[in-house]
């Protein structure tokens, strides 16, 4: 494939002496796409090249090592749908590589308004050289694969909910009223039989309803299989003790503990509570300028699912733990209940971290 090059990099033509890059540090920004990648190279304030190559980790490695033989190569790309495979491949080949959050990459107004693959690649390389980029955590491959299970469960729950809602909407549209005692989120076998009985009364409606009921049943079976696999994983030697520790904290159940262990990973990778809290997103946002200081509430940057489940768990903790109840009552004297529960959720997160680090189960009624 023909490569695009910048004028500053054409020093390798036939019959000319190649530049010796031995010992030099070359910063490489990679704009990753499905079939092709844009690769910007930067050193000493100069753009050495800006190439379009086939989207292949091995081709990128061969290209960089051939072009900059002996150089110290430091690569960077934004987190994307292609995950961390490229980072692992480059690292295994002896190249340094970090992955950054797209929202953390600085850029001028001109770069944002004239956004192209070329400018993105060079911008990454230039900011990496200036030390302006902060790497996100790259999970080990085993944890990443295990994490897929709890994420797939979330999708199954969503699919099942949508299937139920479609069926209930059809019944409503056809003028079939669901009995009040059955009209809830829990679908019992009696309720499903009632739906089938209503459908049997109308031969024209029967075929559609039966298919929709079958879809609900299949979704429930698939969700059940997924949850069995999750229970087996949490019962393994790797997770059993940690899961038990987390579930000793009031409000934390099997799903919450599983999500926390698989999404957070090794709790000791965080230097302190604040770093963990930054991941979850229980820190205040602000918008200050001059004499104006606007509190925007909790940050929009968060692990949305973990934060939501922690808030739900906090409501349970208030009901189960006297210490949490006392803290909540004191907070509600100064603020609204919805604001107070965020602070309770943060306390709950602190307790979860504490039991995992200490290895000691939580004792109810203990005040911080």
N, C-alpha and C positions, 0 to 999 in steps of 0.2 A: 504494500500500500504506500502511495506517495505521502511523504511527510511535509508539513508546513514548517518552515524555519524562519527565524528572525535574522536580520542582517548582521547583528553582532556575533552570531554564532558560526558563520560560514568561514571557518579557519581550517577545515579538514579536507580541502580539495586536493586532488591528486597532484603529487609531486611537491607538496608543501609540508613543512614540519608540523606535527601535531603538538598541541599544547599539553604540557605535563601538568595534570591535576593532582598528582600524588601529594597527600597530606592536606589538601585544601578541602574546605567544607562547602558543599553544594546543597542549597535548599531547594526542594522540589515540591511544587504545589500540584495536586492532581484533581481535576474536575471530572468526577466519575459519572458515566452514563451507561446505557444499556450495551451499545455496540462499540463506541469509541470513547477514548479519554483524551482530555486536553492536559498536557504536561508542561508546566512552566518551570524553568530552572533559573536560579538566582544566586549570585556570588559577588561579594565586594561592591555592592551598589549597582551592579550591572545585571541586566537580563541576558543570560547566556543562550537561552532558547525558549521557544514556545511551540511545542509540537503536538500534532494530532496523531494518536497511535490507536491500533486495534485494542479493544477492551480486554486485555489479557495480562494477568499478573506476571507471567513468565516473560512475555514480550517486553513489558516495562522494565523488568529486572535486567534482561539482556541488553536493552537499549541504554540504560543508565550506566551499567558496568562497562560497556564497550566505549561509550562516549566519554565517561569520566573515570577511566581506569585509575585505581589507587586513591580516589577521592573519598572523603567521608560524606556519605549521602544521607540527608535528613529529609524525610518525606512527610507530607501532611495531606489529608483530605477530609471533607466534611462528612459527618455521619449521614447515612442514606439507606435506601432500601436494600443495598447490597451488603449491609452489615460490616463485620470485622474481618472477613476472609482475606481481603487484600492486605490489611495490616499484619495479619498473622503470616501471610506468604512473604511479604517484604522482610519482616523481622527474621523469619527462618533463613532467608537468603543473606542475612548480615547487614541489612539496611535498617536504619532507624526510621520508625514511622509512628506518627500519632494521629488520632482521630479527634476532630473538634466539632462542637455544636455549631451549626450554621448561624445561630443567633449571636454567637460570641465572636464572630469574625468581624473586626472593624472595617470600615470602608468609607471613602469620601462620598459626598453627594453626587459627584460626577460619576463615580464607579457604580453607584446604585442605579442611576438613571440611564447609564450606558452599559448595562450588564450583558456580557458575552462570556462564552467559555474561556476565551483567551484572557480577558481581564480577571476572571475569577481565579484561574490557575496561577497567574503571576501575583495576584494579590495575596493568595495563600502563601506562596513561597516568600514573598517580601515580608509579610507580617511574621512568618515563622523565623526568618533571619533576625528580625528585630526583637524577638522574644515576646511578642504580643499575644500569642496563642496559648490557650490552656487546654491540655488534653483531657478528654473525658475518659472514664474508666472503661477498659476493655475486659469483659468477663472471660474467664477461661472457657474453653470450648465445651467442656462437659456441662458446666452450669448453664451455658447458653442453650444447649439442647434440652436440658431438663426444664428450663424456664418455658419452653414452648408449650409444655403440657398445661400449665396453669393459664397461659394466655389463650390456648385453644378452648379451655373450659369457659372462659369469658365469652368467646364467640358462640359457643353452643348455647349458653344461657340466653344470649341475645337472640339467636335463631329460634329457640323454643318460645320465647316471649312473643316474638313477631308472629309465629305460627298460631299461637293461642289468640292473639289479638285479631288476626285475620278471620279466624273462625267465629269469634264472638261478634265481629262486625257484620259478617254475613248473616248470622242469626238475627241480629238487630234489624238489618236491612230487609229481611224477609218477614219481619213482624213476629218473630218467635221470642217471647219474653223469658229470660232466665229466672228461675225461682230465687228469691232473695237469699235463702240459706245456702245456695250453691254459687252465687255470684261473688267469687273472690279469686285471689291469685292461685290458690291451691286447687288443682283439679283432681278430684278423687275419681276412683273407678265408677262410682255411682253417677257422677256428673257426666262422664264420658258416655256411659250407657244411656243416660237421659238424652244426650245429644243425638245419639244413634237412633233412639226410639222416635224422636221428633222428625228426624230425616226420613224414617221409614214410612211416615204418613204421607209423604209426597214423592212420587216416583221421579218427578223431574228434578227435585232438589237432592234426592238421596245420593246420586252418584258423586256430586261435588262434595257434599258433606263427608261422605265416607273417605274420600281421598284426603281431605283436610284433617280428619281425625287420625288417619293413618300416618300422616306427616307428623302430627303431634306425638303419637306413640313412638315413632322411630327416633325423633329428636330426644325424647325422654330416655330411651334405651341407650342412645349414644352418649348422652350426658352421664348416665349411670356408669357406663363402662369407663368413661374418662375419670370420674371421681374415684372409682375403684383403683385405677392405676395411680392416681395421686396419693391415695391412702397407702398403697404399697410402697411408693417412693418415700413418703414421710415416715414409714415404719422401718425403712432400711437403716443400716448401721450409720450411714453418713448423716441422717437427719433426725432420727428418733429422739435422741437426747435434747437436741436444740428445740425441736417441736414441742416436747413436753415442758421445757422451760418457758417458752413463750405462752403456752396455753395455761400456765399457772397465773398469768397476769389477768385480772378481771377484765372481761369484755373481749378478750382475744380467743377466738375459736379456731377450729381446724383450717378453715379457708383463709382466715386472716394470717395465721402463722405460716401457712404454706406460701402464700403470696409474698410475705415479708422475707422469708428465707431464700426464695428463688429470685426475687427481684433485687434485694439488697446484697445478697452474697455474704462474703466474709465481713462481719461487723467490725473487725479489727483493722480493716483498711481505712477506716475513718479515724483521723487523729483525735477527734473529740465529738461531742454531741452536736455542736454547731454545723459540722460538715455533714453529718447524717441529716440534720434538720433542713439543710439547704437542698438535699436531694428530695426529701418529702415535700417541702414547700410550706412549712409552718412559720415562716418569718415574715415580718411586715414589709410591705412595699411603700415607697414614698415618691413624691414628685416635688422637689424643692427648687426654688429659683428666687434669689434675692431674699426678700423678707417673707416670701410665701413658703409655707411648709405644709404640703397636702398629704395626708395619710390615705393611701389607696387600698388599705386593708391587706390581707395576706397576699403574698406574691402570686403572680400568674404563672411563674415558672415552678413547676412541681411535677411529681409523679402522681398524676391525677387519680389513678385507681387506688394506690396506697393511701393517699391523703383522704379520699372519700371513705374508705373502709375504716381508717383510724378514727374519723369523726363518728361514724356509726358505732364503733367499738367503745368510744368515749361515753356515749349515752348509756351503754350497758354497764360500763365500769362505775358510773355514778350511782347506778341502782344496786350494784353488788359490793362495792368497797366503801366503808365508812369514811376513810381518809379522802377518797375522791369526792364523795358527797359533800363533806365539810368544805373542801377546796372550792367546789362548784357554788355552794351557798355563799361563801365569802365573796367570790367573784361577781355573783349576780347582784350584790349590793352596790357594785360600782359600774356595771355594764349590763347589756342585754344578754339573755340566755344563750342566743346563737353565737355571740362573741365569747362568752365564758367557755362554751364547750370546745372552742378552738384551743384555748389554753389548757383545758383538761386533756385534749387529744395530744398536745405537746408533752404534757406530763406522762401520759401513757406511753408515748414514744420513748421518753427517757427511761421509763421502767423496763421497757422491752430491751433496750440496749443494755441496761444494767444487768438483767438476769443472764443475758447471753455472754457478757464479759466475765461476770463472777461465777457463773455455773451454779448459782443458788436460786431455787424457786422463790417466787414472790410471796411475801406474807401480807395478807390483807390487813388494813388498818394502819400501815406504816406511813408516817408523814415524812416528806422530804425535809 
